[in-house]
Amino acid sequence: MAAGARRKRAGGRAANVGRRSQTLFKQMPWRVPVNTDAPVEPIGPDAVAAIHDGAMRILEEVGIEFLNDEACALFRQAGCTVDGTNVKMGRDWVMEMVRQAPDSFTLTPRNAARKITIGDGHMVFGNVSSPPNYYDLELGKKVPGTRAQNKDLLRLTQHFNCIHFAGGYPVEPVDIHASVRHLDVLFDKLTLTDKVMHAYSLGKERVEDVMEMVKIAGGLDEDAFQATPHMYTNINSTSPLKHDQPMIDGCLRCVRRGQAVVVSPFTLAGAMAPVTMAGAVTLSIAEALSAIALFQYVAPGCACVIGTFTSNVDMKTGAPAFGTPEYMRATQITGQMARFYGLPMRASGVCAANVPDGQAMWETSNSLWSAVQSGTHMVYHAAGWLEGGLIACPEKFVMDCEVLQMIQRYMEPQIIATTPDDIAVDVIKEVGPNGHYFGIDHTQERYETAFYQPFVSDWSNFEAFEANGGVWTPERAHRLFKDIVRNFEEPSMDIARRDELAAFVERRKAEGGAPTDF
């Protein structure tokens, strides 16, 4: 269908999920892919045991700093050794706690047709989250993020069926005061998308406000809200060896009300972690398990994900590097450790490139395919990330979604089907050595769905490419971005719920929102 064609309202119903996307260009329907490939396991069982032992020794002999008084009191209650903010914990207790975490769980947003499974072979992708800056081809420069830009990126988040959850703020809208930013952005997220929500653990007000807004948007009472996870928070440890006050506080608030937490240490080898990848992974595992053990002590069986954000720095400049061979191996090894502990795993689709160019795509593709190879279940920053997380870019978002669709297509079972019709010996006999397969029934019956069809890649030859204006990939992605935004329709929401959301936002703004340091 031609770009810019008018669209019918989808209404948020299960039968209509993904239908809106077909109007601008044909994309794959909404689904949660399942990764059936055997994971890449670069280290053997003895090495897994060695990393585990190293992580346990860190927890027993070195300890983790918990800059949260409640957490320290809880660890003391559990029998751990607490000295000021330093917490040492025995491996038997840690493993007893970690074993209580489920190996899979579901997240159900306001539109139940967008429910996703975390774990059990499923693989879900989320948008770029938290860059302070924005870049697109029309601007041609990096600028601080705004609410308008954030809303456009949320429109992309909703439009693309290969994006399964709305993580963080796609770009930080610095034109909204920090005390009320979470209120405006969550209103935008809950009205512009109907996918799974995220809360920043940056003070009790922000977490509690988001949980209340998710309840309102879903029409949930407290019992229904707590019965199953409807949202999640993601935290990073402050490597090396620290968990801060607000992030632990936010996670405790979430698990006590039945919501999910993701613990993702940010360990950069050579800077915040040992220069060796085994050492960096070991530190990351220790930091993550220390928090997950605490959450399981407080809320046994709560939904927890172990995250990996282990990469290396450029030793010439000290800048973070992503999509490197070391990053890929660290992700694969962490996948082995996640399976050892029986935990779902989160990774990321990241790069160090500054603009949506070739470097951006090969680094991001390395990151994404290492997530596939490692058996990752939840991929953060899967579309739109640049400059090591400092820039959100809509053209990169569109280009990344092409890669995500290819990964989803790669996972479809029909590609590797081996029925007699698929092996097609009779067809091969029919065509013989002198014919071709274009016109035969076997091909005609399958040609529309036989192969992946791109929406931003150009598969024409060079002469056709030139005849069509010689438009490079980022420019094609920019045109698609503009078409999506121009033709976007919000997913339906009950008017009473929308009004209640708006009233909640106004009331909390009048109360001052969340405290800030400025």
TIVOPA-544781 format. One record per residue (C-alpha): x, y, z. Coordinates in steps of 0.2 Angstrom, whole numbers, plus 5000, padded with zeros to 4 digits. Each point is the difference from the previous one (the first is absolute). Layout:
# residues N
XYZ ...
***
This chain:
# residues 518
500050005000 500750174996 500850115013 498850125008 498549904997 498650035013 499849875014 498549935009 500150015019 500649835008 499150025016 501349915010 499149834998 500949844999 499449964982 500650174994 501850005008 501250054986 498750044987 500350185001 501849974995 499549934983 499550174993 501750094997 501049844996 499849825003 500849945016 499949845009 498549975012 500250025019 500649845008 501349965013 501349894992 500749845007 501949974999 500249814997 501850014995 501349915012 500950155009 501850034996 501049955016 501850064998 500649935017 499849835007 499249935016 501650025010 500250194995 498150035005 500449925017 501550115001 499150164996 498649955013 501349975013 500850174996 498450095002 499649915016 501750045007 499750184996 498450005010 500849905015 501750085001 499850184992 498250045002 498950124991 499650185005 498150035002 499850195003 498249965005 499649995019 498549894998 501049884989 501349995013 498749975014 499249864990 501749924996 500450005019 498349925004 500449874987 501749965009 501250084989 501550095006 499750194999 501350135004 499450174997 499549994981 501149854997 499049834998 500849835000 498849854997 500449824999 499849904984 498849885007 498850135005 500250094983 499649854991 498549955011 499350174996 500450004981 499249834998 498350085005 500050114985 498949944985 500949954984 498650084990 498550125003 498850114990 499850194999 498250054996 499850184995 498350104998 499749914983 500149815005 500349964982 501750085002 500549885015 501849944999 500949855008 501750035007 500949835000 499649834994 500950034983 499050164996 501050154994 499250185001 500750164994 499950185008 500350174993 501550115004 499950075018 500750155009 501250094988 500050195005 500350054981 499149984984 500650004982 499149984983 500450044982 498950154999 500950095015 501749934995 500750035017 499949935018 498850105011 499349985018 498449895000 498250075000 498349945004 499550014982 501549904994 499649875014 498249994994 500649974982 501149865006 498649925010 498950014984 501449894992 500049895015 498149974998 500049984981 501449874999 499349825004 501849945003 500150125015 499249915015 500250125014 500250185004 501550025010 500550165009 499950174991 500549984982 500950165002 500150105016 498850154998 501150135008 498750144996 498949935014 500550035018 500749855008 498850015014 498549964989 500949924985 499449835004 498250055001 500050084983 501049864992 499049865007 498450084995 500750014982 500649825001 498449935006 499050104987 501149984985 500449825003 499149855007 501649895003 500949965017 500550145010 501650045010 500350105016 501650095004 500649965018 500550185004 499150045016 498449935008 498950134992 500449954982 499849815003 498450025009 499350124988 500449894985 499249855009 498450105003 499950064982 500249824993 498649955012 498950144993 500449974982 499649815002 498550025010 500749905014 499749995019 501449975012 499749815001 500049984981 501550114998 501049905013 499449834993 501250004985 501350124994 499350144989 501750104999 501850005005 501450105006 501849984994 501550055011 501950014998 501249975014 501350145002 501549904995 501149955008 499149925015 498650125004 498150015000 499350185003 498650055011 498650054987 500249854988 499949875014 498650105008 499049994984 500349824997 499449965018 498450104997 499749914983 500349825007 498950035015 498650044988 500349864988 500950094987 501649944990 501850065003 501549994988 501750025008 501350054987 501850045006 500950114989 501849935000 501250084988 501649894999 501550105003 499150145009 498649955012 500549814999 501649904998 500750014982 499749814997 498349964994 499949855013 500450125014 498750134993 498649874999 500449935017 499950175008 498350034990 499349835007 500450045018 499250174999 498549944992 499749855011 500350105016 498450114995 499049854994 500349915016 499450155010 498450014989 499649815002 500250025019 498850145000 498749924988 500449824996 499649954983 500050184993 500450024982 501850044997 501150014985 501950005000 500750134988 501750014991 500850174995 501849945000 501150084986 501750074999 500750184999 501150074986 501649995009 500650154989 498750125006 499049925014 498450014991 498849855001 500049884985 498549894995 499749874987 501849945002 500649825000 500350025019 498250065002 499349854990 501049875010 499550085017 498249994995 500149824995 500949965016 498750095010 498749904991 500949845007 500050075017 498150054999 499649824995 501149945015 498950105012 498449974991 499650194997 499350094985 501350114992 500150174993 501250074987 500150154989 500150064982 501450135001 501350094990 501350145003 499750084983 499550184999 498950004985 498949874991 501349944989 500949834996 500950005017 498450025009 499249854991 501449885001 500350045019 498149995003 499849844990 501549925010 499150055016 498349934994 500749844993 501049975016 498350015009 499349874989 501549895002 500050025019 498249955002 499550175006 498250035004 499850195002 501050114988 500150195006 500550144988 499649894985 499550154989 500650184999 501650005011 501650104995 501650075008 500149875014 498250055006 500250194999 499050024984 498249944995 499850004981 498449964990 500949954984 501049885010 498449945008 499249964983 501649914994 500249905016 498249944998 500549934983 501349895009 498849955014 498849944987 501349904991 500449925017 498249965003 499949934983 501549905003 499149925015 498549954990 499849815000 499549994982 501750054994 500749845006 498549884997 500549834992 498349934995 499949914983 499350164992 501550105007 501349874994 499150014984 500849854991 498549984988 500150194996 501949984996 499649854989 498650104991 501250154996 501549894996 501750074994 499350114986 498550095008 499750145013 499050015016 499250174997 498449954992 499649835008 498549975012 501249965014 500850184999 498350094996 499249935015 501450065011 500850154992 499150145011 500649935016 501549894995 501450145004 500250155011 499450164993 500950165005 499250175003 501650115000 501349904991 500250024982 500249844990 500050084983 501650014989 501150154999 499150074984 498349995008 500750075016 500750154990 498350024990 499150015016 501050145006 501549915008 499250025017 501249935014 499349895014 499950145014 499050114988 498849864996 499849975019 499750195003 498650004987 499249855009 500250085016 499150154994 498649904992 499749905016 499950165011 498950094987 498849864999 500049945018 498449965009 500049975019 499549835006 498350015008 499750035018 498450015010 499650195002 499749985019 501749925003 500850144989 499150135010 500549925016 501849994995 500050194995 499350045017 501349905009 501450094991 499250175004 499849955018 501849945002 500750154991 499050115012 500849905015 501750044993 500449834991 501649935005 501450095010 501650054990 501750055005 499850174992 
***
